[in-house]
Amino acid sequence: MNATTATISFEPKTTWTPSKGVVGMTCLIIAESAIFMIFVVAYLFYLGKSLSGPTPQQVLELPILNTICLLSSSVTITFALRALRGGETKRFSYWWLATIALGAYFLFGTGYEWHRLIYEKGLSIKTNLFGTTFYSLVGLHASHVVIGLVALLIVMAFAIGGSIKKAHAERVHVLALYWHFVDTVWIVVFTVVYIIGR
């Protein structure tokens, strides 16, 4: 019996244990998805129920370039992570910087759109139900882009300082999951607001 016990205790572990960071980020993404779902349902529920204008058809334009930039940032962050896993920290920094630039352009484009809607089209969050739900939903997404960009900038600062190494690839992967989530949510928001909602 002692020999059997010793044999069992010295056998290598074959069970897979998931990364705590990945599990934590997955839980966060699930929770955030539920919040976004509430805002999307509210937007669709109140669509067309505004008693006064402007309406989506009158003021919304398709943010094609913004969308291309944001979705492209998912590609660049994937290349950055692949470079880091291969130990190519310089290439990682270039791709990471490209991701930041694309995300920043998306935010700039969103700000420009809001400025046009508020000052040229007269649509504010208080104008009507459309304005309230539009700014709430798109603003919720924009706030997540801001959070993601801050995190990306922090990693970039470490990369510039030479502190990011191949060993940090798993942590970078966790942040990349969040960024992919932000991009995926934009596909839903774009479809609901700019295609179904118009």
Backbone as JSON, one array per atom type, in Angstrom:
{
  "sequence": "MNATTATISFEPKTTWTPSKGVVGMTCLIIAESAIFMIFVVAYLFYLGKSLSGPTPQQVLELPILNTICLLSSSVTITFALRALRGGETKRFSYWWLATIALGAYFLFGTGYEWHRLIYEKGLSIKTNLFGTTFYSLVGLHASHVVIGLVALLIVMAFAIGGSIKKAHAERVHVLALYWHFVDTVWIVVFTVVYIIGR",
  "N": [[0.83, -1.21, 0.0], [1.97, 1.2, 0.73], [3.87, 1.49, -1.31], [2.22, 1.84, -3.52], [0.98, 4.25, -2.88], [3.18, 5.94, -2.89], [3.89, 5.81, -5.58], [1.7, 7.0, -6.81], [1.81, 9.6, -5.76], [4.12, 10.59, -6.92], [3.58, 10.83, -9.57], [3.41, 12.83, -12.51], [1.52, 15.85, -12.8], [-1.29, 16.03, -14.87], [-3.4, 17.6, -15.35], [-5.03, 20.46, -16.7], [-4.65, 23.81, -15.85], [-6.36, 26.81, -15.9], [-5.3, 30.15, -16.74], [-5.27, 32.58, -14.19], [-5.61, 35.25, -14.75], [-6.83, 35.21, -17.3], [-9.21, 33.89, -16.7], [-10.32, 35.72, -14.89], [-10.58, 37.99, -16.56], [-12.35, 36.96, -18.45], [-14.65, 36.61, -16.87], [-15.14, 39.3, -16.26], [-15.69, 40.28, -18.84], [-18.03, 38.87, -19.44], [-19.77, 39.97, -17.53], [-19.72, 42.68, -18.31], [-20.76, 42.43, -20.85], [-23.4, 41.82, -20.29], [-24.24, 44.27, -19.25], [-23.96, 45.92, -21.5], [-25.85, 44.68, -23.1], [-28.25, 45.38, -21.87], [-28.29, 48.14, -22.39], [-28.38, 48.1, -25.19], [-30.84, 46.82, -25.65], [-32.52, 48.73, -24.49], [-32.07, 50.87, -26.22], [-33.11, 49.85, -28.64], [-35.74, 49.42, -27.83], [-36.74, 52.0, -27.36], [-36.48, 53.12, -29.82], [-37.63, 55.16, -32.38], [-39.63, 56.25, -30.84], [-39.46, 58.84, -30.05], [-40.9, 61.99, -29.46], [-40.27, 64.3, -30.71], [-37.98, 65.71, -33.14], [-34.37, 65.81, -33.64], [-34.32, 62.88, -35.8], [-32.82, 59.56, -36.06], [-32.41, 59.04, -38.84], [-32.19, 61.57, -39.86], [-29.84, 62.69, -38.83], [-27.67, 60.9, -38.39], [-24.62, 59.59, -39.64], [-22.82, 57.06, -41.37], [-20.13, 55.78, -39.57], [-17.71, 54.85, -41.07], [-14.84, 54.93, -41.48], [-13.95, 55.21, -38.85], [-14.84, 52.78, -37.8], [-13.37, 50.93, -39.32], [-10.8, 51.56, -38.44], [-10.95, 50.9, -35.67], [-11.57, 48.14, -35.72], [-9.36, 47.24, -37.1], [-7.47, 47.58, -35.17], [-7.7, 45.36, -33.58], [-6.4, 43.49, -35.09], [-3.78, 44.5, -35.12], [-3.1, 44.39, -32.39], [-3.1, 41.68, -32.02], [-0.94, 40.92, -33.64], [1.03, 42.23, -32.17], [1.02, 40.82, -29.74], [1.75, 38.3, -30.68], [4.34, 38.87, -31.55], [5.57, 39.49, -29.1], [5.36, 37.04, -27.75], [7.15, 35.66, -29.27], [9.46, 36.76, -28.43], [10.24, 39.14, -29.59], [10.64, 42.1, -28.76], [10.94, 44.7, -29.72], [9.52, 44.74, -32.14], [7.05, 44.14, -31.04], [6.54, 46.53, -29.66], [6.16, 48.34, -31.8], [3.83, 47.33, -33.07], [2.1, 47.53, -30.92], [2.04, 50.27, -30.48], [0.81, 51.01, -32.86], [-1.72, 49.95, -32.41], [-2.59, 51.58, -30.32], [-2.65, 54.05, -31.66], [-4.66, 53.6, -33.58], [-6.88, 53.11, -31.92], [-7.0, 55.59, -30.62], [-7.58, 57.25, -32.77], [-10.13, 56.36, -33.35], [-11.51, 57.25, -31.06], [-11.16, 59.99, -31.37], [-12.63, 60.35, -33.72], [-15.17, 59.67, -32.79], [-15.59, 61.74, -30.94], [-15.57, 63.9, -32.72], [-17.86, 63.31, -34.21], [-19.82, 63.55, -32.21], [-19.56, 66.28, -31.61], [-20.43, 67.41, -34.02], [-23.07, 66.45, -34.07], [-24.16, 67.66, -31.78], [-23.65, 70.49, -32.01], [-24.17, 71.18, -34.68], [-26.4, 69.72, -35.54], [-28.13, 69.81, -33.42], [-28.62, 67.79, -31.55], [-28.65, 66.65, -28.44], [-28.02, 64.94, -25.31], [-30.28, 65.51, -23.92], [-32.21, 66.17, -25.73], [-34.18, 64.41, -26.95], [-35.72, 61.11, -26.73], [-34.24, 59.52, -28.46], [-31.75, 60.88, -28.51], [-30.99, 60.57, -25.83], [-30.76, 57.74, -25.52], [-28.94, 57.16, -27.56], [-26.53, 58.61, -26.93], [-26.05, 57.43, -24.48], [-25.59, 54.68, -25.06], [-23.54, 54.7, -27.09], [-21.75, 56.27, -25.73], [-21.19, 54.67, -23.49], [-19.76, 52.63, -24.73], [-17.6, 54.16, -25.73], [-16.42, 54.96, -23.33], [-15.35, 52.56, -22.47], [-13.45, 52.17, -24.43], [-11.73, 54.26, -23.79], [-10.8, 53.42, -21.25], [-9.49, 51.07, -22.06], [-7.51, 52.21, -23.73], [-6.01, 53.69, -21.89], [-4.91, 51.6, -20.38], [-3.42, 50.35, -22.42], [-1.59, 52.39, -22.96], [-0.18, 52.48, -20.57], [1.13, 50.0, -20.63], [2.65, 50.51, -22.92], [4.34, 52.49, -21.95], [5.87, 51.0, -20.14], [7.05, 49.32, -22.01], [8.62, 51.09, -23.51], [10.39, 51.77, -21.53], [11.8, 49.44, -21.43], [10.93, 47.32, -19.9], [9.13, 45.36, -20.6], [8.95, 42.03, -21.29], [9.33, 38.75, -22.84], [8.3, 37.03, -20.95], [6.13, 38.34, -19.97], [4.02, 37.93, -21.64], [1.62, 36.54, -21.13], [0.19, 38.23, -19.42], [-0.13, 40.43, -21.08], [-1.71, 39.23, -22.97], [-4.12, 38.97, -21.57], [-4.95, 41.65, -21.41], [-5.24, 42.08, -24.13], [-7.45, 40.48, -24.66], [-9.48, 41.99, -23.47], [-9.4, 44.21, -25.17], [-10.17, 43.06, -27.61], [-12.76, 42.43, -26.91], [-13.9, 45.0, -26.63], [-13.77, 45.81, -29.3], [-15.43, 43.9, -30.5], [-17.88, 44.48, -29.29], [-18.3, 46.93, -30.45], [-19.03, 46.23, -33.04], [-21.59, 45.24, -32.61], [-22.85, 47.56, -31.56], [-22.54, 49.33, -33.71], [-24.04, 47.99, -35.67], [-26.63, 48.0, -34.51], [-27.15, 50.76, -33.96], [-26.37, 52.28, -36.26], [-27.18, 50.88, -38.5], [-29.56, 49.14, -38.17], [-31.0, 51.0, -36.66], [-31.28, 53.21, -38.33]],
  "CA": [[0.0, 0.0, 0.0], [2.87, 2.35, 0.75], [4.47, 1.61, -2.64], [1.19, 2.39, -4.4], [0.81, 5.66, -2.5], [4.37, 6.66, -3.36], [3.82, 5.89, -7.05], [0.66, 7.99, -7.17], [2.23, 10.94, -5.38], [5.2, 11.06, -7.77], [3.13, 10.96, -10.95], [3.28, 14.24, -12.91], [0.15, 16.35, -12.97], [-1.69, 16.15, -16.28], [-4.59, 18.46, -15.45], [-4.78, 21.81, -17.19], [-5.2, 24.87, -14.99], [-6.44, 28.05, -16.68], [-4.67, 31.35, -16.19], [-6.17, 33.37, -13.34], [-5.91, 36.49, -15.46], [-7.79, 34.94, -18.37], [-10.49, 33.6, -16.05], [-10.83, 36.99, -14.37], [-11.01, 38.84, -17.68], [-13.55, 36.34, -19.02], [-15.77, 36.96, -15.99], [-15.42, 40.73, -16.47], [-16.3, 40.43, -20.16], [-19.41, 38.38, -19.33], [-20.54, 40.98, -16.78], [-19.84, 43.88, -19.15], [-21.66, 42.08, -21.95], [-24.77, 41.95, -19.76], [-24.53, 45.71, -19.16], [-24.16, 46.4, -22.87], [-27.11, 44.12, -23.6], [-29.31, 46.22, -21.31], [-28.3, 49.41, -23.13], [-28.82, 47.81, -26.56], [-32.29, 46.56, -25.6], [-33.17, 50.02, -24.24], [-32.0, 51.65, -27.47], [-34.07, 49.28, -29.59], [-37.1, 49.59, -27.3], [-37.16, 53.39, -27.5], [-36.27, 53.55, -31.2], [-38.82, 55.65, -33.06], [-40.64, 56.71, -29.88], [-39.26, 60.25, -29.72], [-42.03, 62.83, -29.87], [-39.74, 65.39, -31.52], [-36.73, 65.41, -33.82], [-34.08, 65.08, -34.87], [-34.39, 61.42, -35.79], [-31.56, 58.96, -36.54], [-32.28, 59.18, -40.28], [-31.86, 62.96, -40.18], [-28.56, 63.18, -38.33], [-26.58, 59.93, -38.29], [-23.85, 59.18, -40.81], [-22.08, 55.83, -41.06], [-18.72, 56.02, -39.21], [-16.98, 53.76, -41.72], [-13.41, 55.02, -41.19], [-13.8, 54.91, -37.42], [-15.04, 51.34, -37.62], [-12.21, 50.24, -39.91], [-9.66, 51.77, -37.53], [-11.1, 50.14, -34.43], [-11.48, 46.71, -36.0], [-7.97, 46.98, -37.46], [-6.66, 47.54, -33.94], [-7.7, 43.98, -33.11], [-5.36, 42.81, -35.86], [-2.46, 44.97, -34.67], [-2.81, 43.89, -31.05], [-2.79, 40.26, -32.19], [0.45, 40.88, -34.11], [1.89, 42.64, -31.06], [1.1, 39.7, -28.8], [2.53, 37.25, -31.34], [5.74, 39.3, -31.52], [6.06, 39.37, -27.72], [5.53, 35.61, -27.47], [8.37, 35.24, -29.97], [10.61, 37.44, -27.85], [10.6, 40.31, -30.39], [10.06, 43.21, -28.0], [10.9, 45.92, -30.53], [8.36, 44.59, -33.03], [5.89, 44.26, -30.16], [6.31, 47.96, -29.39], [5.62, 48.97, -33.0], [2.44, 46.91, -33.24], [1.35, 48.05, -29.78], [1.84, 51.69, -30.77], [-0.19, 51.08, -33.93], [-3.01, 49.69, -31.78], [-2.94, 52.8, -29.59], [-2.98, 55.08, -32.64], [-5.97, 53.28, -34.17], [-7.88, 53.34, -30.89], [-7.09, 57.03, -30.39], [-8.29, 57.84, -33.91], [-11.55, 56.03, -33.17], [-12.05, 58.17, -30.06], [-11.21, 61.31, -32.0], [-13.77, 60.32, -34.64], [-16.4, 59.7, -31.98], [-15.71, 63.11, -30.44], [-15.95, 64.76, -33.85], [-19.27, 63.01, -34.51], [-20.65, 64.15, -31.16], [-19.52, 67.74, -31.79], [-21.31, 67.7, -35.16], [-24.46, 66.19, -33.68], [-24.61, 68.62, -30.76], [-23.6, 71.9, -32.42], [-24.71, 71.41, -36.02], [-27.7, 69.07, -35.71], [-28.98, 70.09, -32.27], [-28.97, 66.57, -30.82], [-27.91, 66.44, -27.19], [-28.58, 63.85, -24.51], [-31.57, 65.95, -23.38], [-33.11, 66.58, -26.82], [-35.3, 63.48, -27.05], [-35.36, 59.74, -26.33], [-33.15, 59.06, -29.33], [-30.51, 61.47, -28.02], [-30.65, 59.95, -24.54], [-30.3, 56.35, -25.7], [-27.77, 57.17, -28.44], [-25.33, 59.0, -26.18], [-25.82, 56.45, -23.41], [-25.02, 53.46, -25.61], [-22.25, 54.99, -27.73], [-20.87, 56.77, -24.67], [-20.75, 53.52, -22.71], [-18.69, 51.99, -25.49], [-16.44, 55.07, -25.77], [-15.75, 54.91, -22.02], [-14.56, 51.32, -22.44], [-12.28, 52.42, -25.28], [-10.83, 55.11, -22.99], [-10.16, 52.54, -20.25], [-8.55, 50.22, -22.78], [-6.38, 53.01, -24.19], [-5.17, 53.99, -20.72], [-4.16, 50.37, -20.1], [-2.45, 50.19, -23.5], [-0.55, 53.4, -22.78], [0.65, 52.06, -19.44], [2.0, 48.94, -21.16], [3.6, 51.15, -23.83], [5.35, 53.17, -21.12], [6.78, 49.95, -19.68], [7.8, 48.83, -23.17], [9.63, 52.11, -23.81], [11.4, 51.65, -20.47], [12.49, 48.17, -21.54], [10.47, 46.4, -18.85], [8.25, 44.32, -21.15], [9.72, 40.88, -21.8], [8.56, 37.6, -23.3], [7.62, 36.43, -19.79], [4.9, 39.1, -19.68], [3.06, 37.7, -22.73], [0.32, 36.12, -20.61], [-0.5, 39.43, -18.92], [-0.51, 41.2, -22.27], [-2.83, 38.48, -23.57], [-5.33, 39.32, -20.81], [-5.36, 42.98, -21.87], [-5.69, 41.93, -25.52], [-8.81, 39.96, -24.61], [-10.36, 43.13, -23.2], [-9.46, 45.04, -26.38], [-11.0, 42.34, -28.58], [-14.14, 42.58, -26.44], [-14.31, 46.36, -27.0], [-13.98, 45.82, -30.74], [-16.61, 43.08, -30.8], [-19.05, 45.25, -28.86], [-18.55, 47.99, -31.43], [-19.76, 45.64, -34.17], [-22.99, 45.2, -32.18], [-23.33, 48.94, -31.46], [-22.61, 49.85, -35.08], [-25.18, 47.35, -36.34], [-27.88, 48.44, -33.89], [-27.36, 52.21, -34.05], [-26.18, 52.9, -37.57], [-27.81, 50.13, -39.59], [-30.96, 48.86, -37.8], [-31.62, 52.22, -36.14], [-31.49, 54.23, -39.36]],
  "C": [[0.86, 1.26, 0.0], [3.52, 2.58, -0.61], [3.48, 2.23, -3.63], [1.01, 3.88, -4.14], [1.97, 6.49, -3.03], [4.34, 6.83, -4.87], [2.83, 6.96, -7.49], [1.15, 9.4, -6.87], [3.33, 11.49, -6.27], [4.81, 11.18, -9.24], [2.98, 12.44, -11.32], [1.81, 14.61, -13.11], [-0.14, 16.52, -14.46], [-2.9, 17.06, -16.44], [-4.17, 19.86, -15.89], [-5.41, 22.81, -16.24], [-5.2, 26.17, -15.78], [-5.74, 29.19, -15.97], [-5.69, 32.14, -15.37], [-6.57, 34.67, -14.03], [-6.96, 36.31, -16.55], [-9.17, 34.66, -17.79], [-11.13, 34.88, -15.53], [-11.35, 37.9, -15.47], [-12.26, 38.27, -18.35], [-14.78, 36.67, -18.19], [-16.16, 38.43, -16.15], [-16.14, 40.95, -17.8], [-17.75, 39.96, -20.13], [-20.29, 39.41, -18.63], [-20.76, 42.23, -17.63], [-20.77, 43.63, -20.34], [-23.11, 42.22, -21.52], [-25.18, 43.42, -19.68], [-24.81, 46.28, -20.56], [-25.49, 45.91, -23.43], [-28.29, 44.95, -23.11], [-29.43, 47.52, -22.1], [-28.77, 49.21, -24.57], [-30.33, 47.59, -26.6], [-33.05, 47.87, -25.37], [-33.18, 50.87, -25.5], [-33.05, 51.16, -28.46], [-35.51, 49.5, -29.13], [-37.61, 51.01, -27.55], [-36.99, 53.93, -28.92], [-37.59, 53.96, -31.85], [-39.9, 56.18, -32.13], [-40.44, 58.16, -29.45], [-40.41, 61.08, -30.27], [-41.57, 63.99, -30.74], [-38.42, 64.96, -32.14], [-35.54, 66.02, -33.1], [-34.13, 63.57, -34.69], [-33.05, 60.86, -36.27], [-31.34, 59.16, -38.04], [-31.82, 60.58, -40.68], [-30.42, 63.34, -39.82], [-27.39, 62.19, -38.37], [-25.94, 59.64, -39.64], [-23.05, 57.95, -40.41], [-20.61, 56.15, -40.75], [-17.82, 54.9, -39.76], [-15.5, 53.77, -41.35], [-13.12, 54.7, -39.73], [-13.87, 53.4, -37.18], [-13.86, 50.54, -38.16], [-11.01, 50.36, -38.97], [-9.78, 50.91, -36.29], [-10.96, 48.64, -34.67], [-10.06, 46.33, -36.42], [-7.08, 46.88, -36.22], [-6.67, 46.16, -33.3], [-6.63, 43.16, -33.82], [-3.98, 43.2, -35.33], [-2.12, 44.47, -33.27], [-2.5, 42.4, -31.07], [-1.35, 40.09, -32.68], [1.43, 41.26, -33.0], [2.1, 41.49, -30.08], [1.94, 38.57, -29.4], [4.02, 37.59, -31.32], [6.33, 39.13, -30.12], [6.28, 37.9, -27.35], [6.77, 35.04, -28.17], [9.62, 35.93, -29.46], [11.05, 38.68, -28.61], [9.97, 41.56, -29.76], [9.98, 44.5, -28.82], [9.72, 45.88, -31.48], [7.06, 44.69, -32.25], [5.53, 45.72, -29.95], [5.7, 48.67, -30.6], [4.14, 48.62, -33.2], [1.56, 47.47, -32.13], [1.03, 49.54, -30.0], [0.8, 51.89, -31.86], [-1.59, 50.87, -33.36], [-3.5, 50.94, -31.04], [-3.39, 53.89, -30.56], [-4.36, 54.84, -33.25], [-7.1, 53.51, -33.17], [-8.1, 54.82, -30.62], [-7.83, 57.71, -31.53], [-9.79, 57.55, -33.8], [-12.19, 57.0, -32.17], [-12.17, 59.58, -30.62], [-12.42, 61.4, -32.93], [-15.1, 60.37, -33.91], [-16.65, 61.1, -31.43], [-16.13, 64.08, -31.53], [-17.42, 64.57, -34.22], [-20.19, 63.67, -33.48], [-20.69, 65.67, -31.3], [-20.46, 68.15, -32.92], [-22.77, 67.53, -34.78], [-24.99, 67.25, -32.72], [-24.72, 70.03, -31.33], [-24.17, 72.17, -33.82], [-26.12, 70.85, -36.18], [-28.63, 69.26, -34.52], [-29.42, 68.87, -31.49], [-28.07, 66.43, -29.6], [-28.57, 65.28, -26.44], [-29.96, 64.2, -23.97], [-32.6, 66.24, -24.47], [-34.37, 65.72, -26.9], [-34.84, 62.09, -26.62], [-34.23, 59.19, -27.17], [-31.81, 59.59, -28.83], [-30.05, 60.82, -26.73], [-30.08, 58.55, -24.73], [-29.05, 56.28, -26.57], [-26.51, 57.49, -27.65], [-25.01, 58.03, -25.04], [-25.11, 55.22, -23.94], [-23.64, 53.71, -26.22], [-21.25, 55.51, -26.7], [-20.35, 55.66, -23.77], [-19.6, 52.81, -23.43], [-17.43, 52.86, -25.5], [-15.69, 55.05, -24.44], [-14.9, 53.65, -21.88], [-13.33, 51.44, -23.34], [-11.26, 53.26, -24.51], [-10.08, 54.26, -21.96], [-9.12, 51.65, -20.91], [-7.32, 50.99, -23.23], [-5.44, 53.38, -23.04], [-4.31, 52.78, -20.38], [-3.08, 50.13, -21.15], [-1.29, 51.17, -23.36], [0.38, 53.05, -21.63], [1.63, 50.97, -19.88], [3.05, 49.53, -22.09], [4.7, 51.86, -23.06], [6.36, 52.15, -20.59], [7.65, 49.43, -20.82], [8.92, 49.8, -23.55], [10.76, 52.04, -22.79], [12.16, 50.32, -20.5], [12.07, 47.12, -20.53], [9.6, 45.26, -19.36], [9.11, 43.23, -21.79], [8.76, 39.77, -22.25], [7.75, 36.98, -22.17], [6.31, 37.13, -19.46], [3.8, 38.85, -20.71], [1.68, 37.31, -22.21], [-0.48, 37.31, -20.08], [-0.97, 40.31, -20.08], [-1.69, 40.54, -22.97], [-4.15, 38.82, -22.88], [-5.85, 40.68, -21.26], [-5.87, 42.92, -23.32], [-7.11, 41.37, -25.58], [-9.82, 41.08, -24.38], [-10.52, 43.97, -24.46], [-10.3, 44.37, -27.47], [-12.48, 42.45, -28.2], [-14.69, 43.95, -26.84], [-14.61, 46.44, -28.49], [-15.23, 45.03, -31.14], [-17.9, 43.81, -30.42], [-19.36, 46.35, -29.88], [-19.31, 47.46, -32.65], [-21.26, 45.6, -33.85], [-23.58, 46.61, -32.17], [-23.51, 49.53, -32.86], [-23.83, 49.29, -35.81], [-26.51, 47.89, -35.82], [-28.16, 49.91, -34.16], [-27.36, 52.71, -35.49], [-26.81, 52.13, -38.74], [-29.29, 49.85, -39.27], [-31.68, 50.16, -37.43], [-31.86, 53.32, -37.15], [-32.55, 53.79, -40.35]]
}
